[in-house]
């Protein structure tokens, strides 16, 4: 019986055909970004009444954030055109809800969200002060630059949260945004400031975080819905204590 021969090249490996990569969302040009920012600014200020001086300070803060964003990653680049609705408005809502707070500790401040927004608002509140806790040196430098240029009633602490016990303990309001899970935040902050009101900005997974925290902690909570992003909430927490404690 004659031997069967495979066609030439039968045993050669087939060339790998890569699936086409999804196209990334194109970045806006300068003019388009400016137009989008102006539109977003108008929307946010129509929903949050502020003084002319506060609006001017917010404008300069956005300018500084854009300038520094070219050198360090302060916020996701894709969100820069929407910085008013995606980032700043949370702080304005927080400042309005927490009318009784004059001494803030903003932990893991990053780009100053919401800490710098609160500091801008605190200029119009007697005794208002914000301590900004941020261990990243470059981000802390940005925070100091904004505080200095806008002459804000704030101080930057370029240290870890665990090393700022006295600062956190002196606050009557503590804020955090996109820093850690709710159980971890309570572990960090509650022992240092048991009498303070905790204001934590959370996304769409907040219900799971609340359930996880409730297994370890007892606390009183008010959940404020936010229009800034689908599923976003502001958690107002008081009297946190570990389960089993009186």
C-alpha positions in Angstrom: 0.0 0.0 0.0 1.5 3.3 -0.9 2.4 5.6 2.0 0.0 8.6 2.4 1.9 11.8 2.4 0.5 15.0 3.9 0.5 18.1 1.7 3.6 20.2 2.1 3.4 22.5 5.1 0.7 20.4 6.9 2.7 20.1 10.1 3.8 23.6 10.2 2.3 25.7 13.0 -0.4 27.9 11.9 0.2 31.6 12.3 -1.5 33.1 15.3 -4.3 35.4 14.4 -4.9 38.0 17.1 -8.3 39.3 17.8 -8.6 43.0 17.1 -8.1 45.1 20.1 -11.0 47.3 21.2 -10.4 50.9 20.4 -9.7 53.0 23.4 -11.8 56.0 24.0 -10.1 58.9 22.2 -9.0 61.7 24.5 -10.7 65.1 24.0 -8.6 67.9 22.6 -8.0 71.1 24.6 -10.9 73.0 23.0 -13.4 70.1 23.5 -12.2 69.6 27.1 -12.6 73.3 27.9 -16.2 73.2 26.4 -17.1 70.2 28.4 -15.7 71.6 31.6 -17.7 74.8 31.1 -20.9 72.8 30.6 -20.2 70.6 33.7 -19.4 73.7 35.8 -22.7 75.3 34.9 -24.6 72.1 35.8 -22.9 71.7 39.2 -23.2 75.4 40.2 -26.9 75.3 39.2 -27.5 72.5 41.6 -25.2 73.8 44.4 -25.5 77.5 45.3 -22.2 79.0 46.3 -20.8 82.5 46.6 -18.9 84.2 43.8 -15.7 83.9 45.8 -16.2 80.2 46.3 -16.9 79.7 42.6 -13.7 81.5 41.7 -11.7 79.4 44.1 -13.2 76.2 42.6 -12.2 77.5 39.1 -8.6 78.0 40.2 -8.5 74.6 41.9 -9.6 73.0 38.6 -6.9 74.9 36.7 -4.2 73.8 39.2 -5.4 70.2 39.0 -5.2 70.2 35.2 -1.7 71.8 35.3 -0.4 69.2 37.8 -2.2 66.3 36.1 0.3 66.7 33.2 3.0 65.5 35.6 1.4 63.3 38.2 -1.8 61.2 38.1 -4.1 63.0 40.4 -7.4 61.7 38.9 -8.2 59.2 36.1 -7.3 61.1 32.8 -10.6 60.1 31.2 -12.5 62.0 34.0 -10.7 65.3 33.6 -13.4 66.8 31.3 -16.0 65.7 33.9 -14.1 66.8 36.9 -16.9 69.1 38.2 -19.6 66.3 38.2 -17.4 63.3 38.8 -15.2 64.8 41.6 -16.0 68.3 42.9 -19.7 68.0 43.4 -19.3 65.3 46.0 -17.5 67.8 48.2 -20.1 70.5 47.7 -22.9 68.1 48.7 -20.9 67.0 51.7 -20.3 70.5 52.8 -24.0 71.3 52.6 -25.1 68.2 54.5 -22.4 68.6 57.2 -23.3 72.1 58.2 -22.4 71.6 61.9 -18.8 70.5 61.2 -16.0 73.1 61.4 -13.0 70.9 62.1 -12.4 68.3 59.3 -9.9 65.5 58.9 -9.8 64.3 55.3 -7.9 61.0 55.1 -6.2 59.7 52.0 -6.8 63.1 50.4 -5.1 62.4 47.1 -6.1 65.2 44.7 -8.0 66.9 47.6 -11.3 65.3 47.0 -13.3 66.1 49.0 -10.8 67.8 51.3 -9.8 70.8 49.2 -13.4 71.4 48.3 -14.3 71.4 52.0 -11.4 73.8 52.7 -12.7 76.2 50.1 -16.1 76.1 51.8 -14.6 76.4 55.3 -13.3 79.9 54.5 -16.9 81.1 54.9 -17.4 79.2 58.2 -16.2 80.7 61.5 -13.4 78.5 62.9 -13.5 76.2 59.8 -10.3 74.2 59.3 -9.4 71.0 57.3 -6.5 68.7 58.0 -5.5 66.9 54.8 -3.8 63.5 55.4 -1.9 62.2 52.4 1.2 60.0 52.6 2.2 60.3 48.9 4.8 63.0 48.7 3.9 64.2 45.2 0.2 64.4 45.9 1.0 66.1 49.3 3.0 68.7 47.3 0.0 69.4 45.1 -2.2 69.8 48.1 0.2 72.3 49.7 0.4 74.3 46.4 -3.4 74.7 46.3 -3.7 75.5 50.0 -0.9 78.2 49.6 -2.3 79.8 46.4 -5.9 79.9 47.5 -5.0 80.8 51.1 -7.1 78.0 52.5 -7.7 77.2 56.2 -6.0 73.8 55.9 -2.9 72.0 56.8 -1.3 69.1 54.9 0.1 66.1 56.8 2.4 64.0 54.6 2.1 61.0 56.9 0.3 57.7 57.1 -3.1 57.8 58.7 -1.9 55.6 61.6 0.7 58.3 62.4 -1.9 61.1 62.6 -3.9 60.1 65.7 -3.9 63.5 67.3 -5.0 65.2 64.1 -7.9 62.8 63.5 -8.8 62.8 67.2 -9.3 66.5 67.1 -11.8 66.5 64.2 -15.5 66.6 64.6 -16.0 65.4 61.0 -13.9 62.8 59.1 -14.1 62.3 55.4 -12.7 59.8 52.9 -13.3 59.0 49.3 -12.2 56.0 47.3 -9.7 55.0 50.0 -10.6 51.6 51.5 -13.5 49.3 52.3 -16.0 50.4 55.0 -14.8 47.8 57.5 -11.2 48.9 57.0 -12.1 52.6 57.3 -13.9 51.9 60.6 -10.8 50.0 61.8 -8.6 52.9 60.9 -10.7 55.8 62.2 -13.2 54.8 64.8 -10.7 54.0 67.6 -9.1 57.4 67.0 -12.2 59.6 66.9 -15.2 57.7 68.5 -17.2 61.0 68.9 -16.7 62.3 65.4 -19.2 62.0 62.5 -17.7 59.9 59.7 -18.6 60.9 56.1 -17.6 58.2 53.6 -18.2 58.5 49.9 -19.0 55.2 48.4 -19.9 53.7 45.0 -22.3 51.0 43.7 -20.9 48.2 45.9 -21.8 50.1 49.1 -24.5 47.6 50.2 -22.0 44.8 50.3 -19.5 46.9 52.3 -22.2 47.9 54.8 -23.1 44.3 55.3 -19.4 43.4 55.9 -19.0 46.3 58.3 -22.2 45.4 60.2 -20.8 41.9 61.0 -18.0 43.5 63.0 -19.3 46.9 64.0 -22.4 48.6 65.4 -23.1 52.1 64.3 -25.9 54.6 63.4 -26.0 55.5 59.7 -27.8 57.7 57.3 -27.4 57.0 53.6 -27.5 60.0 51.3 -28.0 59.3 47.6 -25.8 61.2 45.2 -26.4 62.3 41.6 -22.7 62.3 40.7 -22.6 58.7 39.6 -25.0 55.7 39.4 -25.1 53.9 42.7 -23.0 56.6 44.5 -23.9 57.4 48.1 -22.6 59.4 51.0 -22.6 57.5 54.3 -23.0 59.5 57.5 -21.9 57.3 60.4 -22.0 58.1 64.1 -21.3 56.2 67.4 -19.2 53.4 65.8 -18.4 50.6 68.3 -17.2 47.1 67.8 -19.7 44.3 68.1 -19.9 43.0 71.6 -18.9 46.3 73.2 -21.3 48.3 75.3 
